[in-house]
Amino acid sequence: MNLKLTKKRQIILNTLKSHDGTLSANDIHKLLPEIDIVTIYRNLDLFTKEKIIKQINLGTNEAQYEYQQQPHHHALCSSCEKVIHFTAPDEKIRELLGLKDFQVDEIEVTVKGICSKSH
């Protein structure tokens, strides 16, 4: 990481690391009201560009952010909005995509449906 971790950056990053799942900028602001929302957005953008965290769009109005210990994908229940984390072999996904003459840098899968608890 080529970025200087200021006190506020460290606090924001620690909040993401300690949370199991995704958080929006507003969620983080509710947890850290002493840090203004503009600073939170700016640092989330910086962390995303530096590939320290992932920005995930789950079809909600707000982007979600997540610190991933291990790369994984997401399934979103359209009924209860539960997010399920799952892994899938990226090599198999690349093979299934069949993209010739295309260098895949990253694969992000979001599956939408209804979980068994919503039936």
Stockholm file with secondary structure:
# STOCKHOLM 1.0

chainA/1-119         MNLKLTKKRQIILNTLKSHDGTLSANDIHKLLPEIDIVTIYRNLDLFTKEKIIKQINLGTNEAQYEYQQQPHHHALCSSCEKVIHFTAPDEKIRELLGLKDFQVDEIEVTVKGICSKSH
#=GR chainA/1-119 SS CCSCCCHHHHHHHHHHHHSSSCBCHHHHHHHCTTSCHHHHHHHHHHHHHTTSSEEECCSSSSCEEECCSSCCEEEEETTTCCEEEECCCHHHHHHHHTCTTCCCCCCCCEEEECCGGGC
#=GC SS_cons         CCSCCCHHHHHHHHHHHHSSSCBCHHHHHHHCTTSCHHHHHHHHHHHHHTTSSEEECCSSSSCEEECCSSCCEEEEETTTCCEEEECCCHHHHHHHHTCTTCCCCCCCCEEEECCGGGC
//
